[in-house]
Amino acid sequence: MSDKTLHQRCILEVDSNSDFSIYNLPYGIYATAHKSKRAGIAIGNYIIDLSELYDTGYFKEKIKQNVFTGEFLNDFIALGKDVWSYVRQSIQILLTDESLFLPLKEKIIDIQRDATMYLPIQIGDYTDFYSSEEHASNVGKMFRPNGDPLMPNWKHMPIAYHGRSSSIITTGQSVKRPHGQYLKGEEIVFGASQTLDIELELGYIIGKENKLGEPVPVNHASAFVFGCVLLNDFSARDIQRWEYQPLGPFLGKNFGTAISPWVITYEALQTFSVAAPEQTPSVLPYLAQTDRNNFDIELHFDIETKNKQAANVAISNSKYLYWTIEQQIAHHTVNGCNLRVGDLFGTGTISGKEKNSFGSLLELTWNGKEKIKIGDEERTFLQDGDTTILKGYCRKGDIRIGFGELRNTII
């Protein structure tokens, strides 16, 4: 069935500008007033209840027990790539065949506005990379104005730090302003962070495991990716700046990282594959990909203030990333590190070349020197009561898929 036919034949009414078209079908965990947590697939303004659908016998050809009843997607993801593809194709068939869909509609369809969304993945480990050359260069220019913006190792390997999985949240959850040590002039003080920031990123969910001691070859790494989410790595810049030398981020990062509740599958994103930026100098053989691509995902960062003033702050795109997800996986495992189902890889802040495409307030305000307008208010960094709103979508011709919104309020 062609893409055009899929849209025309979808039984449920789905707006052409919906993030959740029949080409998308992302997975999430939700509950309603009458249903406990379970796995669902978003379509338009609706959710398909995968647990109820399984109980009708719909997936039993490939799935032997109901993996959709739990609080996370991990058990489903662990079934592997063939099953992920089978479920997605089965849902597309269901949504285009009235004889299959209509008898099940009342049992399996919920309304998104009636649902509460939850963290979709039980995340064991979280690694945040530093994959945008534009972002890394901007930071270097700010803090090393007389030196090379990029550190000597940056173009030779994907740089990363290990984050804190226990403080990963999803949309609708508030972020408490962190306290810690930082410099005020020459004085070391303790208090609430004064320079609270966001980082506009993508997160990739690992869907396959490698054994301890066995690296993942870069040209096989795509098989280890289940899907993609929006990721907001909240950052206390003043705390981070004082603590990070010599071992890197710690308290400036581990108080809150947010991911979107709907996971877009790696398969759905393939339509939007584009060539990644050329790498100069050449990388070592274990990082050299046969086909090196990113995804053309337009990413939006908005702020809404406590006074309901709102503005788009930046529009970036993941096609700018210098290091691909496959290179990140290959480097992460080259020493034999073992990945587990549900691990989360962040891309790091995604910035473009133009100022309005910078993916953090640190860059947009050039470390607080230039204010940005939010309606008739001004900001350098986040204030209490501000809500950060991340959105992302892909479009190619008439085909559109997206992540929905990732909203978090500072308290």
Secondary structure, DSSP 8 states (H G I E B T S, - for coil): --HHHHHHH-SS---TT-SS-TTT--EEEEEETTEEEEEEEEETTEEEEHHHHHHTTTTTTT-SS-TTSSSSSHHHHTT-HHHHHHHHHHHHHHTT-HHHHTTTHHHHEEEGGG-EEE--S--S-EEEE---HHHHHHHHHHH-TTS-SS-TTTTTS--EEE--GGGEE-TT--B---EEEEEETTEEEEEE-SSEE--EEEEEEE-----TT----GGGGGGGEEEEEEEEE-EEHHHHHHH-TTT--STTTTT-EEE-SSBEEHHHHGGGEEE----SS---GGG--SS-EEE--EEEEEEE-TT--EEEEEEEEGGG-SS-HHHHHHHHHTT-----TT-EEE------SSGGG-SSHHHHTTTTTS-EEETTEEESS--TT-EEEEEEEEEETTEEEEEEEEEEEB-
